[in-house]
Amino acid sequence: MYSLEILLISILAGIVGSVLGLGGGIIVTPALTLLFGVSIEHAIGASIISVIATSSGSAIAYIRDRITNLRVGMFLEIATTVGAITGAFIGGLIAPNLLYIIFGLLLVYSAVNMIKRKKGGQQEQIAMHPAAAKLKLGGSYYDKAAQEQITYNVGNVYGGFGVMYGAGVVSGLLGIGSGSFKVMAMDVFMKLPLKVSTATSNFMMGVTAAASAGVYLLRGDIDPHIAGPVALGVLAGATIGAQIMQRMKSKTIRMLFIPVLLYVAFQMIYEGVAL
């Protein structure tokens, strides 16, 4: 019964993580600690597994349907990886509470910008950034909800790259996920369609989580009795979520994402003040 309950909650986490591009950890970790009394170490270990499972379950569908922008994902993965290494090295030099507050405020700013973007399902008419043109980062995808082919340009490459580097620093320094930063960097700064941002975020998080999962495994933080049901549930949920997301309007996804973004922002600010 214990495993079945974890499985059911993990399915929900997989659906939410796949639709919003957050990896599912935002539900898995608090659910395991608050509802099942799992230690925070094992909950975080299971959360890492859930991120890999979410990415695996949804990335296949998103890549097959050409929604994921692989070039953007791999380009920004450089910033995230270098940032994570930087965060690990400067852990003793910067006060973590200051970073919590700074990035919490950045998320609030991004949420406000998302609210201001009135053209929910419409791609803004922006010029292709010179760096994006050189790297061939632009693309197109078929929107099943709008039933049309959408071609998009990519703007403010340096701004998006900088935010991704900062997200990597925070992730490496504080050991938190950065799915909300990934979606925000691509949507608010680089002006990618929200569906592309979500799909690409799912792809990127799987790469990042897979790199760090070995560390958690060696520490003994991954309990098979917990991680097993989580992986199965999240994988199933992510597969379902990938189908749901493609049939949702971008405006609807944005309205779902903004409250989550604000929740994470205020949680980070609260943690920063409390430290």
C-alpha positions, 0 to 999 in steps of 0.5 A: 500500500505504501509503494502504491501511494507513492506510485500514484503521487509520482504519476501526478508529479510526472504529469505536472513536471512534463507539462510545465517542464519542471521535472516533477521534483517540486511535487515528489520531494515535499510529498515524500517528506510531508506525507510519508515521513521519508528523510530529506536525503532519500527524498532528494535522491528519489527526486533526482530519479524523478527528474531523469524519469520525467525527461525520459518519458516526455523527451521521446514524444517531444523530440519525435514531434520536433517540439524540443529545440536540441540546438538551444538545449545543448547550447544552454547546457554548457552554461548550466554545467559550467555554472554548477561547477562554479557553484560547487567551488564558490560554496564557501565564498558566497552567503547562500541566503543572499543567492536565495533572495536574489534568484527569488526576486528574479523569478518574481520579475519573470512571473510579472513579465509572463503575466504581461505577455498578452499574446498567449499562444502567439509567437512574438515577432522578434528579430533573430539574434545574430548569435542565434542566427550563427548557431542556427538556433531558430526552428519550427514545430506543429502546434496540435492545439492551434493546428498550425505550423509555428516558425520562431526566431530566438532573441537575447541569446546572451541574456538567456545564457547568463540566466542559465549560468546563474541557474547552474551556480544556484543548483551547484551551490544549494543543491536545488533543481533549476527547471523553473529557471530553464523555462523562464530563461527561454520564455522571458529572455530568449522569447521562445514559444512556451511549448518549446521552452517546456519541452527543451527544459525537460530534455535539459534536466534529464542530462543534468540530473543523469550527471549528478545521480551517480553522486547521490547513489554513491552517498547512499541517498537513493533507496530502491524501495522509494526510488523504484515506485517514484521512477515508474510512476513519474515515467508513466505520468510524464508520458501522459503529460507529454500528450496533454501538453501538446493539446493545451493552448500556450496561454493555458500552460502559461497560466498554470506555470505562473503560480508555480513560478511565484510559489518557488520564488517566495519559497526561495526568498523565505529560505533566504531570510530564514537562513 
